[in-house]
Amino acid sequence: MPGSPPLVAVTFDYWNTLCRADPAATLARRKQAWHKVARERSLDVEVEVLDSVLEHVSALHHEGWITNVQFTAEHAIDTATVLLDSVLGEGDADALRDAWFDASRRADVQLTPHCETVVATLAARGVRLGIVCDVGLTPSVLLRGFLESHGVLQHFSHWSFSDEVGVYKPRREIFDHALAGLGSSAAEALHIGDIRRTDVAGARAAGMRAVRYSGVADDDDPTIEDAPLVIDDLRLLLEL
């Protein structure tokens, strides 16, 4: 960006910036996995009840994300198994936990268009790359695994996942965590993500340059100030 210091570091949002997946499909996969556990372990519970519990903890996560109160996959599973306690016997909660993570691991997670090329090119130029991610109900250890399976994790030298840092965006702490790990000042760093409330507002409050990526999801919330630059093709990052 004209007049800005040389770019030392770039941090990427994860969902709808580096990777994309269908949240509804992931929830459906978890439901199917829990239905299977119920059948195999002869749990005295209707599948509609299991579905309702899974939908409930998903809603609790969304509420926590909005209010910046951590609600991780572990919180969700613990809450769900407490709600189902009256029908669970020995080992049933562990079976549901394993099924949850197995279903999450099998999610259809794809890189966004041109992600691999852009990340590899920036890294080859010596730009330090990080991730600043609000983790949903698929934990960060699996999110890193998806990137590794697509061959791009190697290009990142640091990551700041909310389930490890302890806060969601737009809290400044998660951006400061990323900057410290990358050894960059805020003025020398740029963050790119798809959401105005978390990515744009959070990065700018931390003193970073902000770019909004609209190539997968276009956040048009008029109540929140947009980034100075909005791109729908990640390759445009290579021109900054």
N, C-alpha and C positions, 0 to 999 in steps of 0.2 A: 504494500500500500504506500502511495507517495508520501514522503516526509516521515515515514516510520523508521525506527532503528532496523538494522539487518535482522532477518528472521533466524533465530537460533533453535527454536523448538515449536513443534505443532502438537497439540493434543486433539484427539478425536473422541467424540461421543461414540458409543458402541452401536446401540440399536438405531436403525434407519440412517446411519452414517457409515459405519464400517460393515455392519451386518444387517440382514433383514430376516424376519420370520413372521409367521402368522400366529399371534397370541391365541386366537380362538382355536387353532389347530393344536397348539401345545396343550391348552386346557382340555380339549377333547381327548388327547392322548393320555393325559393323567387320569381322566375319568375312566377310560377303557382299562387302564392298568389297575385301577382300584376295583373296578367291576370284576376283573379276573381274580384278584386277591380274595374278594368276597366269595366268589364261587369255589375257588380251590380250598379255602379254609372254612367253608360253610358258615360264614358270618350271618347272623340273623338280622339283616338290614336290607332295606330296599335300595335299589340302585338310585332311585330318585333322591333318597336321603344322602347318599354319598355325593351325588352331583351337587346337591344344595350346599353341603359342607364345603366342597371344593370351590364353588362359586362365592361362598361367604368369605373364605380366607383370601380369595383373589380381590374381593372388594375391600377387605381390611388392608391389604397391601397398597391398593390404590389410595386409600385414605391416608395411610402412613406416608406415602410418597408426596402427597399434596401438602401435608402438615409437617413434613420432614421429621417424622418419627420412624426409626428403623423397624421394618417388618420384613424379615428375610424368609427364605425357604424354611429354615429351621423353625422360626416363629410360626409359620403357616402350618407346618406338619404338627408341631406341638399343640397348636390351637385345635386343629382338626381332630387329632387323636383324643384330646380331652372331651370334645363334643361327642365323640363316638365311644367314649369309655365304657358305657353300659353294655355294648355289644362286642367288646374286644376281650379276647382271652390271651393267654400266654403266647408271646411271640407275634401276635397280630399287628401291634403297633410297629414293630420292626419291619414286618413284611410290607406294610403300607408305606413306610419310609423308603425302603429299598425300591418299591415300585414307582414312587414319586420321582426319585433321582434317575431311575432307568428310563422312565418316560421323558424326562427333561433331556437326558443325554441323547435320546433318539430324535429330538426335534429337528425339523428340516431348516437348518440355518445356512443361509447363502450370503456370500459377499455382495455388497452393493456394486453397481456397475463401475468398472474401472478402478475399484478399490485396490486390487493387488498391484496394478501398474503404478498408481499414484504413491502408495506407501513405499514400494521398492525404490522408486525414483527419488523421493524425498530423502530416504535413508542413505542412498548412494551419494547424494549431494552433501551429506554430513549433517543434515537437519536431525535433531534429536526428537524422537517420536514417543508420545505417551497416549494413554487412554484415560478418559475421565467418564466414568459410567455409573449411572443410576441402575443398580441391579434389581431385576424383578424377582420372580420366584424360581429362576434358574440361577444357581450360585455361580460366583465368579470363577471358581475352579473349572467349571464346565464351559464358561464363556471363553476362557483362555484356550481350552481344548478345541473349541470350534475354530478359533483363529489358527491354532497350530495345525489342525487337520487341513486347513486351506493354504498352509505354507506362508502365512504372513506374520505370525507372532514373533518370529526371529527379528523382524525389523523394529520392534518396539523395545526401548531401553527402560521403560518404567510404565507402571499402570496404577491407577487410583480407582478402585472399585468400591462402591458405597458400602457393601457388606463387610469390607475390610477396613475402610477408613472410618466408618461409623456415622457418616452424614450423607445426605443426598445433595445434588445440585439444587438450588443455586448457592448453597452455603459456601462461603469463601474457603473454609478449611479444606475442602476436597480439591479445589484449584491450587491452593498453596501447597498441598501435599504433592500434587503433580509437578509444580514448578521446582520444589525442593529436590524431588527425585531426578528431575531432568537437568538440574544445575543451571536453570535459566531464570532471568528476571522476568517479571510480568510484561515489561515493555518489549522484550525480545521474543515474546511467545504469542502464538495465535491458537485459538480454540475454534473448532468447527463442530457444529451439531445441528439438529433439526428443530429444536424446541426453543421458542423465544423465552419462556419463563425460566427454564433451567440453564440451557446452554448459552444463550445470548446474554441475558441479564446477569447470570453468574460470572461469566468470563469478563464482562465489562466491569463489573463491580470489583473483580480481582485485579483490574488494571491490564488485562490482556486484550489483544485484538480479537474481535469476534466475527466469524463468518457463519451464516446460516445455510445449511444444505437442504434444498427442497426437492432433490431428485427422487426420493422415495415417499416422503410425507411432507406436505406443504402446510406449515403452521401459519395460518392467516389470522391469528387472534389480534384484533385491532386494539385491544386494551393494553398491550405490552409493546414497548418500543422494539422495532426490528433491528437487526444487525445492519451496519453500514453497507455490507456486501452480502448479497444472496446469490448462490449459485445452484444450478441444477445438474451440474456435471463436475465430478470431483477433479477432473483433469485441469480445470481452471485454477486449482490451487498451485499448479506448477508454474503459473504465470505471475504469481505474487512475489 
